Structures are given as C-alpha cells and as structure tokens.
Amino acid sequence: MRRVFENLKSSGCLALAVSGGSDSMAMLHLALAQLSAQQLVVLTVDHGLRDGSRAEAESVARHCAELGVAHHILTWAGKKPRSAIQARARTVRYDLMATWCREHGVDTLLTGHTMDDQAETVAMRLQRTSSPKSLAAIWPDMTWQGVRVLRPLLGLRRGALRQYLRSAGVSWLEDPSNANARFERVRVRQNMPSEDVALLAAQADTARRATLVMVQAAQEFLKTAATLSPFGMIIVARQPLLTVDVLIAGEALSRILAIASGGTMPDAGGVLRLVKRLQSGAQFRATLGGSVIAARSREVCVGREASRIARGMPVIGPTGRLLWDGRFGLEAPPGSSVQTAGHAIPLPKGWSGKPLPAFVRATLPMVVLPTGKVVVPHFEVVSGVSVTIGEGFCL
C-alpha cells in the first residue's frame, strides 16, 4: 500500500482532491508517507449542496495546516441543479480543480477512487450497456481539460484504507449523501456482495484493454479516411465508413464531433444512431453535440453548430492571443473583440479554394479591431491579425 506513490516522486507538484472522506484522507496520508509535503497541494471543493459543507472543507484545511501541506477551498457558486445532482456535481468538481491546476501550473491531479468505486460504476453501467468503453468505467490515468488525472488507489479496497487510517489515528468525515438510497450508487453499494467487488473491477480492466484496441483502430481509420480543414471542418470519406466496424466508426466519430464542437463529448447513444444512419448510405444533414453533420454521397462534412457557440464578444487581452471557441487560435491587437462571422459572410471575390459550406463560414471568427475595422482573418490578410487551428483541433 505504501508504494503506490513511488513512481510520482519526480512528477513535480501534485494536486490532491481531498473531500475529507476516508478514501481521499487515506490518499493524502499515503502520499505524505512517500512524498514531501512541499510537492503536494490539496484541493477541496465546497459544492454548497447542503448545510455544513463549508465547515467540512475548512476542517480539511485545518488538517492540512497541521500536516504542513498547502490547501485551497474551491467553491461552486451559482444556481444548483435539482436533478442529476451527483453527475453535475462531479463535472463541476473536476472543472473547478482542473481550472485551478492550469492557472497555477500544476500538471497532475490525484483522486482517491478505490476498487469499490470501480465495482460500483461497472455494476451501474451493466444495467444499461455492454459497451467496452462504458464498462471500462474509471480509468487510472486520464485527462480532464488538459490536466492529467491519476487514480492511484484503484487497486485498493475501501476497508483496507479505513483500517490504515485507524492504525494511524486519523479520523475522516462521513458524507450523509453516501447513505441516501435516493442515489443509484448508494443502492448499488448497499446491495453489492463483497466478493463481487474484485470481479467487477477485473471486468473494468478487461473492458479497458478492449477499449484501447478499439481506440487504436479508430485512430488508424482517422489517419486514412479523415482530413482537417483550416476552416474548422473535418471531412470524412464516405466509402470507408460503409464497411468499418460499428464500434470503431463510433469511436472515430466521437473524436471528430468532440473536435468540431470545440471540446464537447457527444452522447454515446446519439453517436451510435448516427453511425447506423451513415452506414445506410443516406444523404442528410443533422446536428449532434454542438456539431453539424452534412452527409453527402462521397464525403461527410462535420463542422461547428453556430447556435451552440457561446454568446458575447470576448476581448483579446494584453498577450494579443486568444483561443476562441476551443477551435481557433487568434492573434490580434489587445482590445480587439471576437464574434462569429455569421451567415451573411460571403466567400471573397475570386475565391479559388474548395467550396466552403455556408454552415462552416457562419462559425468562423470575426475580429473587431480597436479602430472599429472588421476582419475575417480566414479570408483577409491584415497586419497583426492571424488565425490558426487550435492545438486541440487535431485528429
């Protein structure tokens, strides 16, 4: 148990997600047993979903102070959801922590997920799907908004971690929601035989290996069948789509849609339906996950859905650079603002490039300079103004 952090000694500063519960508290103390306190920073998210959450976050802060570990409380501000509370809270929690890590130059975030968490996740997903990608459940190593997320405790049982804390004289907090049968995970946890935990966790490992094979096949498919356009469009040859395995096509299209939408992962069920429609040979136009899909006889064009681009006109700051809509890197004089070009933008006179669909032109960036001059950098060459495909816009 004490060796789970040894391979992280040379990883620089590590952020630990610590709620105060037994799993994350065990992770904190195990990390301290193998790493220096100066290498660690603890992040606690106050969701504000129930009374006492702030006091619990502050108790973690006091414990970290006693241990000599830096600590920060991240607060979920704004209106809270009334449904899908746990799923939404999870997304917000990761968003807050990833944002903090990026802003403070921390590359890696550690969470305290255990083998029990893995088994519960698999059990819940088995009720809905047999997809290997879904049953892979909690990955030990993943990325969230550019921040690496590691789960070093996935091979350990919650009971063993609690025994470790007891032997060290360390107490932990109990979240009342963990006993609320209103939540599916709680019901699954309460009804799961202990001997099933390792079996379900092993099923996740098998599914993860199968998923990696599928992802590799999808990447090979994209290399030969898809091309990127500097205008933020992905073009897929229609013929290869007709014969490739459904799951491989689904993985490839999920990647394409996430890129075209600026980072939004599409609904898995929607992707499967889209694959079947494409493999039928039909010609159509559809939207999914913030992207537009134009299926033609010889190719499928995928671009951004204009109505899903965030409203407003972001202003380019002192650096003169801006990543816009997760798709385009812009350079322009500080104080310039950016908005979508809109459907009114025509192709330049004498345009000699390939035909560019109107739905793609509508989602190009238009820069308004401090002087009031309007520039569409994809079509105009203006000193000090340029546009490139964003780093994340790659296959």
C-alpha positions, 0 to 999 in steps of 0.5 A, spaced: 500 500 500 505 504 501 508 504 494 503 506 490 506 513 490 513 511 488 513 512 481 510 520 482 516 522 486 519 526 480 512 528 477 513 535 480 507 538 484 501 534 485 494 536 486 490 532 491 482 532 491 481 531 498 473 531 500 475 529 507 472 522 506 476 516 508 478 514 501 481 521 499 484 522 507 487 515 506 490 518 499 493 524 502 496 520 508 499 515 503 502 520 499 505 524 505 508 517 507 512 517 500 512 524 498 514 531 501 509 535 503 512 541 499 510 537 492 503 536 494 497 541 494 490 539 496 484 541 493 477 541 496 471 543 493 465 546 497 459 544 492 454 548 497 449 542 496 447 542 503 448 545 510 455 544 513 459 543 507 463 549 508 465 547 515 467 540 512 472 543 507 475 548 512 476 542 517 480 539 511 484 545 511 485 545 518 488 538 517 492 540 512 495 546 516 497 541 521 500 536 516 504 542 513 501 541 506 498 547 502 490 547 501 485 551 497 477 551 498 474 551 491 467 553 491 461 552 486 457 558 486 451 559 482 444 556 481 444 548 483 441 543 479 435 539 482 436 533 478 442 529 476 445 532 482 451 527 483 453 527 475 453 535 475 456 535 481 462 531 479 463 535 472 463 541 476 468 538 481 473 536 476 472 543 472 473 547 478 480 543 480 482 542 473 481 550 472 485 551 478 491 546 476 492 550 469 492 557 472 497 555 477 501 550 473 500 544 476 500 538 471 497 532 475 491 531 479 490 525 484 483 522 486 482 517 491 477 512 487 478 505 490 476 498 487 469 499 490 468 505 486 470 501 480 465 495 482 460 500 483 460 504 476 461 497 472 455 494 476 451 501 474 453 501 467 451 493 466 444 495 467 444 499 461 450 497 456 455 492 454 459 497 451 467 496 452 468 503 453 462 504 458 464 498 462 471 500 462 468 505 467 474 509 471 480 509 468 487 510 472 490 515 468 486 520 464 485 527 462 480 532 464 481 539 460 488 538 459 490 536 466 492 529 467 488 525 472 491 519 476 487 514 480 492 511 484 488 507 489 484 503 484 487 497 486 485 498 493 479 496 497 475 501 501 476 497 508 483 496 507 484 504 507 479 505 513 483 500 517 490 504 515 487 510 517 485 507 524 492 504 525 494 511 524 489 515 528 486 519 523 479 520 523 475 522 516 468 525 515 462 521 513 458 524 507 450 523 509 449 523 501 453 516 501 447 513 505 441 516 501 438 510 497 435 516 493 442 515 489 443 509 484 450 508 487 448 508 494 443 502 492 448 499 488 453 499 494 448 497 499 446 491 495 453 489 492 456 482 495 463 483 497 466 478 493 463 481 487 467 487 488 474 484 485 470 481 479 467 487 477 473 491 477 477 485 473 471 486 468 473 494 468 480 492 466 478 487 461 473 492 458 479 497 458 484 493 454 478 492 449 477 499 449 484 501 447 484 496 441 478 499 439 481 506 440 487 504 436 483 502 430 479 508 430 485 512 430 488 508 424 481 509 420 482 517 422 489 517 419 486 514 412 479 516 411 479 523 415 482 530 413 482 537 417 480 543 414 483 550 416 476 552 416 474 548 422 471 542 418 473 535 418 471 531 412 470 524 412 470 519 406 464 516 405 466 509 402 470 507 408 465 508 413 460 503 409 464 497 411 468 499 418 466 496 424 460 499 428 464 500 434 470 503 431 466 508 426 463 510 433 469 511 436 472 515 430 466 519 430 466 521 437 473 524 436 471 528 430 464 531 433 468 532 440 473 536 435 468 540 431 464 542 437 470 545 440 471 540 446 464 537 447 463 529 448 457 527 444 452 522 447 454 515 446 447 513 444 446 519 439 453 517 436 451 510 435 444 512 431 448 516 427 453 511 425 447 506 423 444 512 419 451 513 415 452 506 414 445 506 410 448 510 405 443 516 406 444 523 404 442 528 410 444 533 414 443 533 422 446 536 428 449 532 434 453 535 440 454 542 438 456 539 431 453 539 424 453 533 420 452 534 412 452 527 409 453 527 402 454 521 397 462 521 397 464 525 403 461 527 410 462 534 412 462 535 420 463 542 422 461 547 428 453 548 430 453 556 430 447 556 435 451 552 440 457 557 440 457 561 446 454 568 446 458 575 447 464 578 444 470 576 448 476 581 448 483 579 446 487 581 452 494 584 453 498 577 450 494 579 443 492 571 443 486 568 444 483 561 443 476 562 441 471 557 441 476 551 443 477 551 435 481 557 433 487 560 435 487 568 434 492 573 434 490 580 434 491 587 437 489 587 445 482 590 445 480 587 439 473 583 440 471 576 437 464 574 434 462 569 429 462 571 422 455 569 421 451 567 415 451 573 411 459 572 410 460 571 403 466 567 400 471 573 397 471 575 390 475 570 386 475 565 391 479 559 388 479 554 394 474 548 395 467 550 396 466 552 403 459 550 406 455 556 408 454 552 415 462 552 416 463 560 414 457 562 419 462 559 425 468 562 423 471 568 427 470 575 426 475 580 429 473 587 431 479 591 431 480 597 436 479 602 430 472 599 429 475 595 422 472 588 421 476 582 419 475 575 417 482 573 418 480 566 414 479 570 408 483 577 409 490 578 410 491 584 415 497 586 419 497 583 426 491 579 425 492 571 424 488 565 425 490 558 426 487 551 428 487 550 435 492 545 438 486 541 440 483 541 433 487 535 431 485 528 429 
